[in-house]
C-alpha cells in the first residue's frame, strides 16, 4: 500500500531589505524559523527575494536604472559564500526544505534562480529561469534545459518555476510529465503598472498558479513578495514613478490539485506567511479525471521534445590518457572527442 506524505507548506509574503543581501538573509532566516515554529516542513520564498526583484528596471530608461546596477550585482547571492552557508544552516537547524528565490551571481553575470535546500542543509537543486521576461533580459542571463527538473524529496516530487514561466505551455508540460507533486511558483509582487497593464496584475497571475495546479494535478505553493514603503522611497523619485510602482502587491497563495485555495489570504500590504496542510494522497483523485502526461494525453498526436543538456559555455577536450590540469567553474571536461558533463 502506498504511503503519501502529508505535511504543512508555507508561502512567504514579505518584502526584502532591498539591495541589502546580509539584512535580507537575516530576515529570511527569521521567516524560516517562524514557519518551522508553526509546523511547516516546506518554506517557499518569492522570486529574487535575495536581494529583491529589480523593480528599478521597470521605472525609467536603462541609463537611469544603471545607478542601481553595481549595488544590485554586489548584493546578489553567490553560492559557496557565508550568506549561502547561513541559509543552508537555517534549513538544517529547523529541519525544513527551503525553496529560496535568488538573484544568483556567477562570474560577471546574474541569473534568476531558485535554490532548493533539503532539511539536512544540502543542496537538492539550483535552477535558473529559462528565459527572463521582457526588460528582465537587461539584467539576467538564461537557464538551460537542465533547469526544467522535478526532484524526489521528503515532501514528495518537488519542482519550481519563476513568474511568467507559468505562461510557457511547453515548460509547464515538461514539469507535469515528470510526475510533479508539489510545485513552487515564485512571484515578485503584483503592484507594478497597476491599472495600465492588466496582465501584470494579481488576477491574471494568481490564475496562472491556480491553473497550473489543475493542469498538473499537483499542489502549488506560490510565494509573493511585498513592495515596501522603503522600496518606493528609494526607487520612486518622482510622481510618475510613484504611479508605476505601488506599495503592497503581496498575493501569496497555496492551491490544491483541484484548484481550491487552501487558506485565508493576507492583505496585500501585510507581511507574513500563509500555510496549508498538504496530503499528497489527493493527487490520485485529481489525476483519475485528467492525468496530463498519462491517460489524458495523446502522444500519438502531440509530444514534447525536452533537451536537458546543460548550457556549458566551455567544454575542455584532451586526448585519451592526457590529464586536464586545473579547474574552471562551468567547464565541462572530456578525455576523448566526445564531450561529457562534470
C-alpha positions in Angstrom: 0.0 0.0 0.0 1.4 3.4 -0.9 2.4 5.9 1.7 1.5 9.5 0.8 3.4 12.3 2.5 1.3 14.8 4.5 2.9 18.0 5.7 2.5 21.7 6.2 3.7 24.1 3.5 4.4 27.8 4.0 4.4 30.5 1.3 6.2 33.7 2.3 4.6 37.1 1.6 7.2 39.6 2.6 9.4 42.4 1.4 13.2 42.1 1.2 15.5 44.6 2.8 16.0 45.9 -0.7 19.6 45.8 -2.1 21.0 44.6 1.2 21.9 40.9 0.9 23.1 40.4 4.5 20.0 42.0 6.0 17.6 40.1 3.7 19.4 36.8 4.6 18.8 37.6 8.3 15.1 38.3 7.5 14.8 35.1 5.5 16.4 33.1 8.4 13.8 34.6 10.8 11.0 33.7 8.4 12.3 30.1 8.1 12.3 29.9 11.9 8.8 31.3 12.1 7.4 28.9 9.5 9.1 25.9 11.2 7.7 27.0 14.6 4.3 26.9 13.1 4.8 23.3 11.9 5.9 23.9 8.3 8.3 21.5 6.7 8.4 23.3 3.3 9.1 27.0 3.1 8.9 28.8 -0.2 10.2 32.4 -0.9 9.3 34.8 -3.7 11.2 35.4 -7.0 14.6 37.0 -6.5 13.8 37.5 -2.8 17.6 37.9 -2.3 18.3 40.9 -2.6 14.8 41.8 -4.0 13.3 41.9 -7.5 14.9 44.7 -9.6 11.9 46.9 -9.9 14.1 49.8 -10.9 14.3 48.4 -14.5 10.6 48.9 -15.0 10.5 52.6 -13.9 12.7 54.5 -16.4 15.3 54.3 -19.1 18.2 51.8 -18.9 20.5 54.7 -18.4 18.5 55.8 -15.3 18.5 52.2 -13.9 22.3 52.0 -14.2 22.6 53.8 -10.8 21.4 50.5 -9.2 23.4 48.1 -11.3 26.6 47.7 -9.2 24.7 47.7 -5.9 22.3 45.0 -7.2 25.2 42.9 -8.6 27.2 43.2 -5.4 24.2 42.2 -3.2 23.2 39.2 -5.3 23.8 35.8 -3.9 26.9 33.7 -4.8 26.8 30.1 -3.9 29.5 28.9 -1.5 29.6 32.2 0.4 29.0 32.8 4.1 25.5 34.2 3.2 24.6 31.0 1.3 26.0 28.9 4.2 23.8 30.8 6.6 20.7 29.9 4.7 21.7 26.3 4.4 22.4 26.2 8.1 18.9 27.6 8.8 17.2 24.8 6.8 19.3 22.2 8.6 18.7 23.7 12.1 14.9 23.7 11.6 14.7 20.5 9.6 12.8 22.1 6.7 13.0 22.1 2.9 13.5 25.7 1.7 12.9 27.0 -1.9 14.7 30.3 -2.0 14.3 32.9 -4.8 17.7 34.4 -5.5 19.4 36.8 -7.9 22.3 34.4 -8.5 25.7 35.9 -9.1 28.1 33.7 -11.1 31.2 35.2 -12.5 30.2 38.5 -14.1 26.6 37.5 -14.8 23.3 37.3 -12.9 20.6 34.7 -13.2 17.1 34.5 -11.8 17.5 31.5 -9.5 15.6 29.1 -7.2 17.7 27.3 -4.7 16.1 24.1 -3.3 17.7 23.2 0.1 16.9 20.0 1.9 16.2 19.6 5.6 19.8 18.5 6.1 21.1 21.7 4.6 22.3 20.0 1.5 21.5 21.4 -2.0 18.8 19.5 -3.8 18.9 21.8 -6.9 20.0 25.1 -8.1 17.8 26.2 -11.1 17.7 29.3 -13.3 14.8 30.9 -15.0 14.9 29.6 -18.5 14.1 32.9 -20.2 14.0 36.2 -18.3 10.8 38.1 -19.2 10.8 41.4 -21.2 13.0 44.0 -19.5 14.5 41.4 -17.2 16.8 40.5 -20.1 18.8 43.7 -19.4 19.8 42.2 -16.1 19.9 38.4 -16.3 21.2 35.6 -18.3 19.3 32.5 -19.3 19.0 29.0 -17.8 19.1 25.8 -19.8 17.1 22.5 -20.2 18.6 21.1 -17.0 16.6 23.7 -15.1 13.3 22.0 -16.0 13.5 19.3 -13.4 11.5 17.6 -10.7 13.2 16.2 -7.7 12.5 13.3 -5.2 12.4 14.9 -1.7 11.0 14.3 1.7 8.0 16.3 0.7 7.3 14.4 -2.5 8.3 15.1 -6.1 9.2 18.8 -5.9 9.7 21.3 -8.7 9.8 25.1 -9.2 9.4 27.8 -11.8 9.5 31.6 -11.7 6.8 34.1 -12.5 5.9 34.0 -16.2 7.5 30.7 -16.8 3.9 29.7 -15.8 2.7 31.2 -19.1 5.0 28.9 -21.1 2.9 25.8 -22.1 5.9 23.6 -23.1 7.9 24.4 -20.0 4.9 23.5 -17.8 4.3 20.3 -19.6 7.9 19.3 -19.2 7.3 19.6 -15.4 3.9 17.8 -15.5 5.5 14.9 -17.4 8.0 14.3 -14.6 5.1 13.4 -12.2 5.5 16.7 -10.2 3.5 16.5 -6.9 4.4 19.8 -5.2 5.3 22.9 -7.3 6.7 26.2 -6.0 5.5 29.1 -8.2 7.7 32.1 -7.2 6.3 35.6 -7.9 7.8 39.1 -7.3 4.7 41.1 -6.3 1.8 42.4 -8.3 2.0 46.2 -7.9 3.7 47.5 -11.0 1.8 49.3 -13.7 -1.5 48.7 -11.9 -4.3 50.0 -14.0 -2.1 50.1 -17.1 -1.0 46.5 -17.7 -3.7 44.1 -16.6 -1.6 41.0 -17.5 0.9 42.0 -14.7 -1.8 42.1 -12.0 -2.8 39.7 -9.3 -5.9 38.3 -11.0 -4.1 37.0 -14.1 -1.1 35.7 -12.3 -2.9 34.0 -9.5 -5.0 32.4 -12.2 -1.8 31.1 -13.7 -0.8 29.5 -10.4 -4.3 28.0 -10.0 -4.4 26.6 -13.5 -1.0 25.1 -13.0 -2.4 23.2 -10.1 -5.4 21.9 -12.1 -3.4 21.2 -15.3 -0.6 19.4 -13.4 -2.8 17.7 -10.8 -0.4 19.0 -8.2 -0.2 21.3 -5.2 1.1 24.8 -6.0 2.8 26.8 -3.3 3.0 30.4 -4.6 5.0 32.9 -2.5 4.8 36.5 -3.5 6.8 39.5 -2.3 5.6 42.8 -1.0 6.9 46.2 -2.2 7.7 48.1 1.0 7.3 51.9 1.5 11.1 52.0 1.8 11.5 50.5 -1.6 9.1 53.0 -3.1 11.0 55.8 -1.4 14.3 54.6 -2.8 13.2 54.0 -6.4 10.3 56.3 -7.0 11.9 59.6 -7.3 9.0 61.5 -8.9 5.2 61.3 -9.2 5.3 59.3 -12.4 7.4 56.5 -10.8 5.1 56.5 -7.7 2.2 55.8 -10.0 4.2 53.0 -11.8 5.2 51.1 -8.6 2.8 51.0 -5.7 3.5 49.7 -2.2 1.9 46.3 -1.4 1.3 43.7 -4.2 1.6 40.7 -1.9 -0.7 37.8 -3.0 0.9 34.6 -1.6 -1.3 31.6 -2.3 -1.4 27.8 -1.9 -3.6 25.8 -4.2 -4.8 22.2 -4.1 -4.8 19.9 -7.2 -8.4 20.7 -7.8 -7.7 24.4 -7.9 -9.0 25.3 -4.4 -7.2 28.0 -2.4 -6.3 26.3 0.8 -6.0 29.2 3.3 -7.2 32.7 4.1 -5.5 35.4 2.2 -3.3 38.1 3.9 -4.0 41.7 2.9 -1.7 42.7 0.0 0.3 45.2 2.1 0.8 42.9 5.1 3.9 40.8 5.5 3.5 37.3 6.8 3.3 33.7 5.9 0.3 31.6 4.6 0.1 27.9 5.5 -1.7 24.9 4.2 -1.7 21.2 5.1 -0.9 19.1 2.1 -1.9 15.4 1.7 -0.3 14.1 -1.5 -3.0 11.3 -1.5 -5.3 13.9 -3.0 -3.3 13.9 -6.2 -4.6 10.4 -7.3 -8.2 11.8 -7.1 -7.3 14.7 -9.4 -5.4 12.5 -11.9 -8.2 10.0 -12.0 -10.0 12.6 -14.0 -7.2 14.1 -16.0 -3.6 13.0 -15.8 -1.9 15.4 -18.3 1.1 13.2 -19.1 -0.7 9.9 -18.6 -4.2 8.6 -19.6 -5.4 12.1 -20.5 -2.6 12.6 -23.1 -2.4 11.7 -26.8 1.3 11.2 -27.5 0.4 9.9 -31.0 -0.9 13.4 -31.8 1.3 15.8 -29.7 4.6 15.1 -27.9 7.3 17.3 -26.2 11.0 17.3 -27.0 13.0 18.3 -23.9 16.7 18.9 -24.3 18.2 18.5 -20.8 21.8 19.3 -21.9 23.5 21.8 -19.5 24.5 25.0 -21.3 28.2 24.9 -20.6 30.0 27.8 -22.2 33.3 26.0 -22.4 34.0 22.3 -23.0 37.5 21.1 -22.4 39.0 18.3 -24.5 42.1 16.2 -24.2 43.4 13.1 -26.0 42.8 9.8 -24.3 45.2 9.3 -21.3 46.0 13.1 -21.1 45.1 14.8 -17.9 43.4 18.2 -17.9 45.2 20.4 -15.4 43.4 23.0 -13.3 39.7 23.7 -12.8 37.4 26.3 -14.3 33.9 26.9 -13.0 31.3 26.0 -15.5 33.7 24.0 -17.7 32.8 20.5 -18.8 35.9 18.3 -19.3 36.3 15.4 -21.7 39.0 12.8 -22.2 38.2 12.0 -25.8 36.4 13.6 -28.7 33.0 13.2 -27.0 32.2 16.0 -24.5 30.9 14.9 -21.2 29.4 16.8 -18.2 31.3 17.1 -14.9 
